[in-house]
């Protein structure tokens, strides 16, 4: 079987990121409007995972996110097996939103759902509709937020019949303001990884294309005995309780990264030049092995695209690393110290020592 061209099958972040940067430049021209509310924009917030509005007493945070094409896998598995995974993908939708929010230190107050379908019949299936609603509510409960409402649209001619576009937004706050995670990285800081559940919500366009190349499609068994489709639909981990626990314990997080898009290159999201040296990569889930073999991707391509078993990363002082791990594990997360951050002049890079891989700063352009 011919190898899939993953560069055309997946998402071209070079194109998307250029548009995002153009939007950031245009958006910056609207900042003066905050003054009429007695508020302002914190320096350096553009390009972070959540937008902050600074008031005299706290930060207000806002995020708008969308699930992506993972819902199409749930649609396919529903037809193939009769089993509903819609609760899981609705929880995923919440996870994409609130994980971005908490990465700047904001805890979500409210989350709203956006759902658009190509035809009204999509929600006529009572099981699917109920599972989507319950999954979204469960995600809000885990995140400690209220489900405030949302918007549902039927967009005939724009969205293909038989599926749904899921997204949403969240409002959060940082109080006191000292709890903001702003990028106060220091030479020698420890890098702590928190495990993902698998692919989560990143790279599903490629994963769906791979299913067409597999002899049994989504039903292809993995090394652990589960099917490919089932593994792709494992619900994403919500990391808000971990951030909240660190804040309550007074543990200072110097920076946090939600590992979606751009793979491990996302570790160098900060503008400042640092070298992120990884010595313990952990163990990626079996689904990544199947993806790599089917798409014929090497380690560089895999770690530059997927989360490879890591859903969230935080940077803390070496003296706080052990306590950080304890808090994570107490709240049910698998976590480990992966490496450290070093200052080497103006050099910016992610080095994955066990694999002999280096991603330079020129491989990530999101600001």
C-alpha positions in Angstrom: 0.0 0.0 0.0 1.4 3.4 -1.0 2.3 5.7 1.9 -0.1 8.4 2.7 1.2 11.9 2.2 0.6 13.1 5.7 1.5 16.7 4.7 -1.6 17.0 2.5 -3.8 14.7 4.6 -3.3 16.7 7.8 -3.6 20.3 8.7 -1.1 22.8 7.3 -0.3 24.9 10.4 2.0 27.2 8.3 -1.1 28.5 6.5 -3.2 28.7 9.6 -0.6 30.3 11.8 0.0 33.0 9.2 -3.7 33.9 9.3 -3.7 33.8 13.1 -0.7 36.2 13.2 -2.6 38.6 10.9 -5.6 38.5 13.1 -3.5 39.2 16.2 -2.1 42.3 14.5 -5.5 43.5 13.5 -7.0 42.7 16.9 -4.3 44.8 18.6 -5.8 47.9 17.1 -8.9 47.5 19.2 -7.2 47.4 22.6 -8.0 51.1 23.4 -11.6 50.2 23.8 -10.9 48.5 27.1 -10.1 51.8 28.7 -13.7 52.9 28.8 -14.3 50.0 31.2 -11.4 50.8 33.4 -9.6 47.8 32.2 -6.5 47.0 30.1 -4.6 44.3 28.2 -1.7 42.7 30.0 1.6 42.9 28.1 2.5 39.8 26.1 -1.0 38.2 26.3 -1.5 38.1 22.5 -0.6 34.6 21.2 -1.2 32.9 24.5 -3.9 30.2 24.8 -6.4 32.5 26.5 -7.0 36.3 26.3 -6.9 38.2 29.6 -8.5 41.5 30.5 -6.8 43.2 33.5 -8.9 45.0 36.1 -7.6 46.6 39.3 -8.4 43.5 41.3 -8.2 40.5 39.0 -7.8 39.1 35.5 -10.8 38.0 33.4 -10.1 35.3 30.9 -11.8 34.3 27.6 -11.3 31.4 25.3 -13.1 30.4 22.1 -12.3 26.9 20.8 -13.7 24.0 18.7 -13.4 20.3 18.7 -12.3 19.7 15.2 -13.0 16.5 13.2 -12.9 14.0 16.0 -16.7 14.0 15.8 -16.5 12.3 12.4 -14.7 9.3 14.0 -17.6 9.0 16.5 -20.1 9.2 13.6 -18.3 6.4 11.8 -17.9 4.2 14.9 -21.7 4.7 15.7 -22.5 3.3 12.2 -20.0 0.5 12.4 -20.6 -0.8 15.9 -23.8 0.8 17.1 -21.9 2.1 20.1 -22.2 5.8 21.0 -19.0 7.7 21.8 -20.7 11.1 21.7 -20.5 11.6 25.5 -16.7 11.3 25.1 -16.4 13.8 22.2 -18.6 16.3 24.0 -16.3 16.0 27.0 -13.5 16.6 24.5 -15.1 19.8 23.4 -15.1 21.1 26.9 -11.5 19.9 27.4 -10.2 21.9 24.4 -11.7 25.0 25.8 -10.9 24.8 29.5 -7.4 23.4 29.1 -6.5 26.5 27.1 -8.0 28.7 29.8 -6.2 27.2 32.7 -2.8 27.3 30.9 -2.7 31.0 31.8 -3.8 30.3 35.4 -7.5 31.1 34.9 -10.2 28.8 36.4 -13.4 28.6 34.3 -16.6 30.2 35.6 -18.8 29.4 32.7 -18.7 27.4 29.5 -21.0 27.8 26.5 -21.5 25.2 23.7 -21.7 26.0 20.0 -23.2 23.3 17.7 -23.9 23.6 14.0 -25.4 20.9 11.9 -26.1 20.4 8.2 -29.6 19.1 8.8 -32.0 18.9 11.7 -32.1 15.1 11.6 -28.7 14.9 13.3 -30.2 15.6 16.7 -33.3 13.5 16.0 -31.4 10.5 17.3 -32.3 10.6 21.0 -29.3 8.6 22.1 -26.8 10.8 20.3 -28.5 14.0 21.5 -28.6 12.8 25.1 -25.0 11.6 25.1 -23.7 14.9 23.6 -25.6 16.9 26.3 -24.4 14.7 29.2 -20.8 14.7 28.0 -20.7 18.4 27.8 -22.2 18.7 31.3 -19.8 16.2 32.6 -16.9 18.2 31.2 -18.2 21.3 32.9 -18.5 19.4 36.2 -14.9 18.2 36.0 -13.7 21.7 35.2 -15.7 23.2 38.1 -17.7 25.4 35.7 -21.3 26.1 35.0 -22.7 25.3 31.5 -24.1 28.7 30.8 -25.9 28.1 27.5 -24.8 28.3 23.8 -25.9 28.4 20.2 -27.3 25.7 17.9 -27.6 26.3 14.2 -28.7 24.4 11.1 -26.4 25.5 8.2 -27.7 23.8 5.1 -25.3 24.0 2.2 -22.4 24.9 4.5 -22.0 21.8 6.7 -22.4 18.3 5.3 -25.6 16.5 6.4 -25.1 13.8 9.0 -22.6 15.5 11.3 -22.1 18.4 13.7 -19.5 21.1 14.2 -18.9 21.4 18.0 -17.2 24.3 19.7 -17.7 26.7 22.5 -16.3 29.4 24.7 -15.5 30.0 28.3 -15.2 32.8 30.8 -12.7 32.5 33.6 -10.9 34.6 36.2 -7.6 34.8 38.0 -7.9 36.0 41.5 -5.7 37.0 43.1 -3.7 38.3 40.2 -0.5 36.7 41.5 -1.9 33.3 40.3 -1.5 34.3 36.7 0.8 31.9 34.7 2.8 34.4 32.7 6.0 32.8 31.5 8.4 33.6 34.4 10.8 30.9 33.3 14.2 30.6 34.9 17.4 28.9 34.0 17.3 25.3 35.4 13.5 25.1 35.8 12.1 21.6 35.7 9.7 20.5 33.0 6.9 18.4 34.4 4.7 16.4 32.0 1.2 15.3 32.6 0.0 12.3 30.5 -2.6 12.5 27.8 -5.2 9.9 27.2 -3.9 9.3 23.7 -4.4 11.4 20.6 -7.0 13.6 22.4 -8.2 16.2 19.8 -5.0 16.8 17.8 -4.2 15.3 14.4 -7.6 13.7 13.8 -7.7 14.8 10.1 -4.6 12.6 9.5 -5.9 9.9 11.7 -9.2 9.7 9.7 -7.3 9.5 6.5 -5.2 6.6 7.8 -8.4 4.6 8.5 -8.9 4.3 4.8 -5.5 2.6 4.5 -6.0 0.1 7.2 -7.4 -3.4 6.2 -10.2 -3.2 8.9 -10.5 0.6 9.0 -11.4 1.9 12.4 -11.9 -1.6 13.6 -8.3 -2.5 13.1 -7.0 -3.9 16.4 -4.1 -2.3 18.3 -1.4 -4.0 20.3 -3.5 -3.7 23.5 -6.5 -5.4 21.8 -8.7 -2.4 21.4 -9.8 -1.0 18.0 -8.2 1.9 16.3 -11.4 3.9 16.3 -12.1 3.2 20.0 -8.6 4.4 20.9 -9.0 7.6 18.9 -12.2 8.3 20.9 -10.7 8.1 24.4 -11.9 11.3 26.1 -9.4 14.0 26.6 -8.0 14.7 30.0 -9.1 17.9 31.7 -6.2 19.5 33.6 -8.1 22.3 35.4 -8.2 20.4 38.8 -4.4 20.1 38.7 -4.0 23.9 38.1 -6.5 24.6 40.8 -4.6 22.3 43.2 -1.3 24.0 42.5 -2.8 27.4 43.2 -4.4 26.3 46.4 -1.1 24.8 47.6 0.7 28.0 46.7 2.9 26.3 44.2 4.2 28.8 41.6 3.9 27.6 38.0 6.3 29.5 35.8 4.6 28.5 32.6 2.1 25.9 31.3 1.5 24.4 27.9 -1.6 22.7 26.6 -0.1 20.2 24.1 -2.4 20.5 21.1 -1.2 21.3 17.6 2.5 21.4 16.6 3.4 18.4 18.8 6.3 18.9 21.2 7.3 22.0 19.4 4.6 23.7 21.5 7.0 23.4 24.5 8.7 26.5 23.2 5.6 28.6 22.9 7.2 31.4 24.8 8.8 34.2 22.8 12.0 34.2 24.9 14.9 32.0 23.8 15.2 28.9 26.0 16.4 25.4 25.4 13.9 22.8 26.5 15.9 19.6 27.1 13.8 16.4 27.5 15.5 13.4 29.0 12.4 11.3 30.0 9.8 11.0 27.2 7.5 8.6 28.9 5.6 5.9 27.0 3.2 6.9 24.2 0.0 4.9 23.8 -0.2 2.1 21.3 -2.3 4.1 18.9 0.7 6.2 18.1 2.6 3.2 16.9 -0.1 2.3 14.4 -0.3 5.9 13.2 3.5 6.0 12.6 3.6 2.6 10.8 0.6 3.2 8.6 1.6 6.7 7.6 5.3 5.8 7.5 6.2 8.7 9.7 9.5 8.9 11.5 10.0 10.0 15.1 10.6 13.6 14.1 7.4 13.8 12.2 5.4 12.1 15.0 6.8 14.3 17.8 6.4 17.4 15.6 2.7 16.7 15.0 1.2 14.7 17.9 1.2 14.9 21.7 2.8 11.5 21.9 1.3 10.7 25.3 1.8 14.2 26.8 -1.3 16.4 27.2 0.0 19.2 29.4 3.4 20.5 30.6 4.3 22.9 33.4 7.6 24.6 34.2 8.5 24.9 37.9 11.6 25.5 40.0 13.6 22.4 40.7 12.8 22.7 44.3 9.0 22.5 43.6 9.2 19.6 41.1 8.6 16.8 43.7 5.6 18.7 45.2 4.2 19.3 41.8 4.3 15.6 41.0 2.6 14.8 44.3 -0.2 17.2 43.7 -0.7 15.8 40.2 -0.8 12.2 41.3 -3.1 13.0 44.3 -5.7 14.4 41.7 -5.4 11.3 39.5 -2.9 12.5 36.9 0.1 10.5 35.6 3.0 12.9 35.8 6.8 12.8 35.7 9.8 15.1 35.5 10.7 15.1 31.8 13.7 17.4 31.7 14.8 21.0 32.3 15.1 24.4 30.8 18.4 26.0 30.0 19.6 29.5 28.9 22.1 29.2 26.0 22.3 32.8 24.7 19.7 33.5 22.0 19.2 29.8 21.1 15.6 28.5 21.2 15.0 24.8 20.8 13.4 21.7 22.0 15.8 18.8 22.4 14.5 15.3 22.9 17.7 13.5 23.9 16.5 9.9 24.0 15.5 10.2 20.3 18.3 12.5 19.2 15.7 15.0 17.9 16.0 18.8 17.9 13.3 21.3 16.9 14.7 24.8 16.4 12.8 28.0 17.2 12.2 28.5 13.4 9.9 25.5 13.4 7.2 27.2 15.5 5.5 30.5 14.4 2.3 31.2 16.4 2.8 34.8 17.4 
